[in-house]
Amino acid sequence: MAVGRIIRKDISESRRVAALKTDSARLLYTWLIAHADVNGNFSADPHVVNGRVLTRLSKTAEEVQDYLDDLESTGLIMRYEADGDMYLHIRKFAEKQPCLNPKREAKPRIPLPATDEGETNSRPTPDKLQTNSRHCLLYTSP
């Protein structure tokens, strides 16, 4: 898994992020981006999220569950079940992480969600990737 991710400055203009009920939910969303796998997936178990993402903030599992509910109701994430576990997918993750290099990432261990609302459920195929001058992989439209 990567050491970090990009937080684009246009996140501050996002209506969905602004619609979240609390700053704690906003913080969780931005921190989830850093913890997500190459496909934008992470555990949706509030105990796991609390223990791995909000580690030092003294939140309860119930509070984290409320934040996840808020993130889902605003359309920032979708939750899904696979193999008896709950996971989340950060919507439009691939579009907002143009410099991800799947070859330099750990192999994802989280199952992919089903395709949702026109989103693809994985990274673009190699034939749709190109490298810009800073060696970032960019998605090119078909």
C-alpha contacts under 8 A as a table, 3 or more apart, distances in Angstrom:
res1	aa1	res2	aa2	distance
1	M	37	D	6.12
1	M	38	V	7.38
1	M	105	E	5.35
1	M	106	A	4.61
1	M	107	K	7.59
1	M	108	P	7.82
2	A	5	R	7.32
2	A	37	D	7.60
2	A	38	V	7.96
2	A	105	E	5.96
2	A	106	A	7.31
3	V	34	A	7.70
4	G	34	A	5.00
4	G	35	H	7.27
5	R	33	I	6.51
5	R	34	A	4.89
5	R	97	Q	7.25
6	I	33	I	7.97
6	I	34	A	7.64
6	I	96	K	7.87
6	I	97	Q	6.28
7	I	11	I	7.30
7	I	30	T	7.24
7	I	33	I	7.70
8	R	11	I	5.87
8	R	96	K	7.39
9	K	12	S	6.18
10	D	13	E	5.24
10	D	14	S	6.70
11	I	14	S	5.15
11	I	17	V	7.26
12	S	17	V	7.62
12	S	18	A	7.81
13	E	18	A	7.76
14	S	17	V	5.30
14	S	18	A	6.20
15	R	18	A	5.00
15	R	19	A	6.00
16	R	19	A	5.00
16	R	20	L	6.72
16	R	74	T	5.69
16	R	75	G	7.13
16	R	76	L	6.88
17	V	20	L	5.52
17	V	26	R	6.33
17	V	74	T	7.83
17	V	76	L	7.68
19	A	74	T	6.97
20	L	23	D	7.56
20	L	25	A	6.44
20	L	26	R	6.57
20	L	70	D	6.24
20	L	71	L	6.91
20	L	74	T	6.96
21	K	25	A	7.05
21	K	70	D	7.01
22	T	25	A	5.30
22	T	26	R	6.60
23	D	26	R	4.87
23	D	27	L	6.06
24	S	27	L	4.99
24	S	28	L	6.11
24	S	67	Y	7.36
25	A	28	L	5.01
25	A	29	Y	6.21
25	A	67	Y	4.87
25	A	68	L	7.50
25	A	70	D	7.22
25	A	71	L	7.06
26	R	29	Y	5.17
26	R	30	T	6.45
27	L	30	T	5.31
27	L	31	W	6.13
28	L	31	W	5.10
28	L	32	L	5.89
28	L	53	V	7.53
28	L	54	L	7.31
28	L	67	Y	7.51
29	Y	32	L	5.12
29	Y	33	I	6.59
29	Y	71	L	7.31
30	T	33	I	5.37
30	T	34	A	7.10
31	W	34	A	5.29
31	W	35	H	6.63
31	W	53	V	6.63
32	L	35	H	5.04
32	L	36	A	5.97
32	L	42	F	7.74
32	L	53	V	6.85
33	I	36	A	5.39
33	I	40	G	7.29
33	I	90	I	7.49
35	H	42	F	7.26
35	H	53	V	7.21
36	A	39	N	7.38
36	A	40	G	4.93
36	A	41	N	5.17
36	A	42	F	5.26
37	D	40	G	5.24
37	D	41	N	5.43
37	D	42	F	6.64
37	D	108	P	6.08
37	D	110	I	7.97
38	V	41	N	7.50
38	V	100	L	7.26
38	V	102	P	6.67
38	V	105	E	6.69
38	V	106	A	7.92
38	V	108	P	6.74
38	V	123	R	7.53
39	N	89	H	7.93
39	N	93	F	7.18
39	N	94	A	6.95
39	N	108	P	7.55
39	N	112	L	7.71
39	N	121	N	7.41
39	N	122	S	5.51
39	N	123	R	6.11
40	G	89	H	5.55
40	G	90	I	5.25
40	G	91	R	7.63
40	G	93	F	5.40
40	G	94	A	7.20
41	N	87	Y	6.88
41	N	88	L	5.56
41	N	89	H	4.46
41	N	90	I	6.37
41	N	110	I	6.77
41	N	112	L	7.63
42	F	87	Y	5.72
42	F	88	L	5.41
42	F	89	H	6.64
42	F	110	I	7.09
43	S	48	V	6.70
43	S	49	V	6.76
43	S	86	M	6.31
43	S	87	Y	4.33
43	S	88	L	5.92
43	S	110	I	7.98
44	A	48	V	7.43
44	A	49	V	6.74
44	A	68	L	7.74
44	A	79	R	6.81
44	A	86	M	5.21
44	A	87	Y	4.31
44	A	88	L	5.13
45	D	48	V	5.31
45	D	49	V	6.21
45	D	85	D	7.98
45	D	86	M	6.16
45	D	87	Y	7.14
46	P	49	V	4.99
46	P	50	N	5.89
46	P	61	A	5.27
46	P	62	E	7.52
46	P	64	V	5.51
46	P	65	Q	5.48
46	P	68	L	7.88
47	H	50	N	5.11
47	H	51	G	6.02
47	H	61	A	5.50
47	H	64	V	7.95
48	V	51	G	5.05
48	V	52	R	5.91
48	V	53	V	7.91
49	V	52	R	5.39
49	V	53	V	5.30
49	V	54	L	6.70
49	V	64	V	7.43
50	N	53	V	5.64
50	N	54	L	4.75
50	N	55	T	5.84
50	N	59	K	6.90
50	N	60	T	7.49
50	N	61	A	6.67
50	N	64	V	6.59
51	G	54	L	6.18
51	G	55	T	4.88
52	R	55	T	5.55
54	L	57	L	5.60
54	L	58	S	7.75
54	L	59	K	7.31
55	T	58	S	7.35
59	K	63	E	6.23
59	K	64	V	6.85
60	T	63	E	5.18
60	T	64	V	6.37
61	A	64	V	5.05
61	A	65	Q	6.05
62	E	65	Q	4.99
62	E	66	D	6.31
63	E	66	D	5.09
63	E	67	Y	6.37
64	V	67	Y	5.01
64	V	68	L	6.19
65	Q	68	L	5.09
65	Q	69	D	6.12
66	D	69	D	5.02
66	D	70	D	6.17
67	Y	70	D	5.01
67	Y	71	L	6.15
68	L	71	L	4.98
68	L	72	E	6.15
69	D	72	E	5.17
69	D	73	S	6.06
70	D	73	S	5.09
70	D	74	T	6.25
71	L	74	T	5.45
71	L	75	G	6.41
71	L	76	L	5.35
71	L	77	I	5.83
72	E	75	G	5.07
72	E	76	L	5.84
72	E	77	I	4.94
72	E	78	M	5.60
72	E	79	R	7.28
73	S	76	L	7.77
74	T	77	I	7.97
75	G	78	M	6.96
75	G	91	R	7.50
76	L	90	I	6.21
76	L	91	R	5.71
77	I	88	L	6.33
77	I	89	H	5.43
77	I	90	I	4.53
77	I	91	R	5.33
78	M	88	L	5.54
78	M	89	H	5.30
78	M	90	I	6.72
78	M	91	R	6.95
79	R	86	M	6.85
79	R	87	Y	5.58
79	R	88	L	4.24
79	R	89	H	6.30
80	Y	86	M	5.75
80	Y	87	Y	5.41
80	Y	88	L	6.16
80	Y	89	H	7.91
80	Y	113	P	6.48
81	E	84	G	6.26
81	E	85	D	5.53
81	E	86	M	4.53
81	E	87	Y	6.09
82	A	85	D	5.51
82	A	86	M	6.54
82	A	87	Y	7.44
82	A	111	P	6.63
82	A	113	P	7.94
87	Y	110	I	7.76
89	H	113	P	7.34
90	I	93	F	5.55
91	R	119	E	7.78
92	K	95	E	5.37
92	K	96	K	6.43
92	K	119	E	7.02
93	F	96	K	5.24
93	F	97	Q	6.18
94	A	97	Q	5.27
94	A	98	P	6.81
94	A	122	S	7.98
94	A	123	R	6.38
95	E	98	P	6.28
95	E	139	Y	7.67
97	Q	100	L	5.94
98	P	136	C	6.75
98	P	137	L	5.99
98	P	138	L	5.23
98	P	139	Y	7.01
99	C	135	H	7.90
99	C	136	C	4.34
99	C	137	L	5.07
99	C	138	L	6.68
100	L	136	C	7.01
100	L	137	L	6.27
101	N	104	R	5.46
101	N	105	E	6.61
101	N	136	C	7.38
101	N	137	L	6.22
102	P	105	E	5.16
102	P	106	A	7.98
102	P	123	R	7.81
108	P	111	P	7.79
112	L	121	N	6.12
112	L	122	S	7.13
113	P	121	N	6.12
114	A	121	N	6.40
115	T	118	G	6.92
115	T	119	E	5.93
115	T	120	T	5.59
115	T	121	N	5.22
116	D	119	E	5.36
116	D	120	T	7.26
116	D	121	N	7.68
120	T	123	R	7.54
124	P	128	K	6.03
124	P	129	L	6.86
124	P	139	Y	6.80
125	T	128	K	5.53
125	T	129	L	6.88
126	P	129	L	5.19
127	D	130	Q	7.93
128	K	139	Y	5.86
128	K	140	T	5.41
128	K	141	S	7.17
128	K	142	P	7.28
129	L	137	L	5.88
129	L	138	L	5.50
129	L	139	Y	5.07
129	L	140	T	6.19
130	Q	136	C	7.98
130	Q	137	L	5.46
130	Q	138	L	5.40
130	Q	139	Y	6.82
130	Q	140	T	7.17
131	T	134	R	7.64
131	T	135	H	5.17
131	T	136	C	5.36
131	T	137	L	4.73
131	T	138	L	6.19
132	N	135	H	5.19
132	N	136	C	5.52
132	N	137	L	6.67
132	N	138	L	7.01
133	S	136	C	7.42
